[in-house]
Each structure stands twice: as structure tokens, then as C-alpha cells.
Amino acid sequence: QVQLVESGGGLVQAGGSLRLSCAASGRTFSSYAMAWFRQAPGKEREFVAAISWSGARTFYSDSVKGRFTTSRDNAKNTVYLQMNSLKAADTAVYYCAAGRGMGDRPYEYDYWGQGTQVTVSS
């Protein structure tokens, strides 16, 4: 079992940066792939990024590739999402998720954090 808590969201101007953190608890944290999703008002939950249990492999949605980077530190039970060159379209609630694979669909993940709001102003 894994419990997840996101933090680091806030208000930032377009072109700026934020770093989100997802703190995990549970003795099996390092066995799970981790992912980030986001959901804007009136829209479906959207895949952002995923990282393998070891951190060796990552993949990103086309909309964030080249701007966002996900990483993990298993010793600290934490996964990160570094967001650069933020756009107004990045405004959403960002969720951290844990699962056995590295898929891009929400149903593939078993555990979810509560979400953290990211707002990008122009």
C-alpha cells in the first residue's frame, strides 16, 4: 500500500517555473512506477508524465515534453515534477499516482494523492 501527498503548487506567471513534490509512505514505494496527471475545470484527467520504479525510464505527454521533467528519490520516498516555461494551458490540479506499470490512463494506477493546484497567469 502507498499513500501519496502532493505539494508545491501555487500561482506563477507564464514563462516561470514550479517544482511539485509527491511524498509517499509505505514500505513498497520503490516497487511502483509513478505518474503525474492533471485536470483542468471541465476537462478529463490528462496524463502528464511517468517514471519507472528505478527512475531509469521516463515518458511525457507531447504537450509537456521538453518543458517538464519528472524524477524520483527512493531514499526520500519522493517523486518530483519540475515544470519550466509554464503556459496558461498548464493551469490545473496536478495529481501524483502510483501503479505497477507506466501507462498513460488513470485506471492503470492504484493510488492517488489529493492534488495540488497550479495556476499560470499571463
N, C-alpha and C positions, 0 to 999 in steps of 0.2 A: 504494500500500500504506500502511496505517495501523496503528500499534502503540499500544495503549492500556493505561494503568496507573491503577487506581483507588486512592484513599487517602481518609482522613478518617473512616473508620468507627470504632466503639467502643461503649462502654456508656453509656447515657443514661437518665435517669428519664423516665417518662411525663410529657408536657407540655413536655419540653425540646426542644432543637434541635441539629441537626448539619448541617454542610456538607461534602458529598462533593466531591472533585475527581477529574477524569479527565484525566491528562496524555497528550497524543498526540504521536507523532512521525511524520514522513512529509511530504513536500512537498505532498501533495494533501489535507491535513487539511481545509482550508477548503471543499473541494468536497463534503464529506459532510454529510448530516444525522446527528445524534447522538441517541442514546436511552439511557434508563435502564430496566433490568429488575431484578427481584428474585426470589429463590427462597427460600422457607422449607422446612424439612425436611418431606418427604412431599408437597409441593405442586409444581405445574407452575411453570415460569418465567413470571412475570407482568409485563406491561408497566406502567411507571410514568409515563414522560414522554418526549417527543421535542422536538427543536428543529431548525429548518431550518438549512441551511448558513450563511445570513447572520445567524441569530438573530432574524429578524423574526417568525417564526411558531413557536408552541409549542402542544402539547396534552398533556393529562394524563388518566390514568385517573380514573374517578369517585371511587375510594377515596382519592385524594391531592389532588384538585383543591381549591384554596383553602388548602392546608397546605404543599404543596411548590412550589418554583419552580426551573426549570432555565434556565441562561444559558450563554453561551459567550464566550470572548475569543480570537478567532482569532490575534491578535498574540502571545498566550502559548500558543497551541495547547492550550487547556484548556477543558473544559466542567464546569459546576458543577451540583450539586443541593442547594439549600437546603431543609432539612426542618425544619418547625416543628410545634408541637403534636403531637409524636410519641406514638404509641399502641403498646401491646404488639403489636398486629397488624402493625405495621411491621417487626417483627423479621425479618430475612432477610439473605442475602448479596446485595449490590447490585452489578450489573454495568453497565458502560458499553459501548455498542456503536456502530458506525459503519456507515452504509449509504447507498445512493443515494436512498432515499425516506424517508418519515416514517411508516411503518406501525407497527402495534402487535403484530406477531408476530415471534418470534425469527428465523425463517428468512429474513426480509426484510433481515437485517443480515449483513454480510460479515466484520466484525472485532469482536473482543471482548476486554475486559480480563479480568484474573484474578479479579476480585471483591473486595469489602471487606465485612466483617461489621458489621452494625448490630444491636445488641441493646438493646431498650427494656424497662426494668423498671418494674413497678407499685409 
